[in-house]
């Protein structure tokens, strides 16, 4: 198992390919294919990921037995002294291997490295499995948010936080 920073165009392409696979595995039953396609293009395409990295996001790729199988994205909020866990995903073919915990450990280490004490995220309110996983790992729901993301779509999420 290895977790590496996403730095090259090849890494970005691999991350976007993983996003396409994982989002279609996981989110279609929750938000539908049309919204998944829209969000993949808007926030998980190669161009979107490259733009995010150039604007302060840190992406990390997870490999298991040499195969890319997950990724993580973090965004520091220096004004609030909090780290946003923007993305954390593991391919369904690799679940059950505790790889999500490895990614979460990286997120915590990166948060502590810059002396922040809080890691936070948003999660779809109807994504029960993920909510349970976050709660099992010490996150608590702190509020509900509805965010218009354009094209008639809304993200209906919980904000969850963990003190690290």
TADARA-V955666 format. One record per pair of residues at least 12 apart in sequence whose C-alpha atoms are under 6 Angstrom apart, sorted by the first residue. I is the first residue (numbers start at 1). J is the second residue. Records with the same first field share a line. If there is no record, write none. Layout:
BEGIN
I=J / J
END
This chain:
BEGIN
1=63 / 64
2=62 / 63
3=61 / 62
4=60 / 61
5=59 / 60
6=59 / 60
12=46
13=46
16=44 / 45 / 46
22=91
57=74 / 75
58=73 / 74
59=72 / 73
60=72
69=90 / 91
70=89 / 90 / 91
71=88 / 89
72=87 / 88
73=86 / 87
74=86
81=116
82=116 / 118 / 119
83=111 / 119
84=119 / 120 / 121
85=120 / 121
117=163 / 164
118=162 / 163 / 164
119=161 / 162
120=160 / 161
121=159 / 160
122=157 / 158 / 159
123=157 / 158
124=156 / 157
125=157 / 158
138=162
139=160 / 161 / 162
140=160 / 161
141=159 / 160
142=159 / 160
143=158 / 159
144=157 / 158 / 159
145=157
END
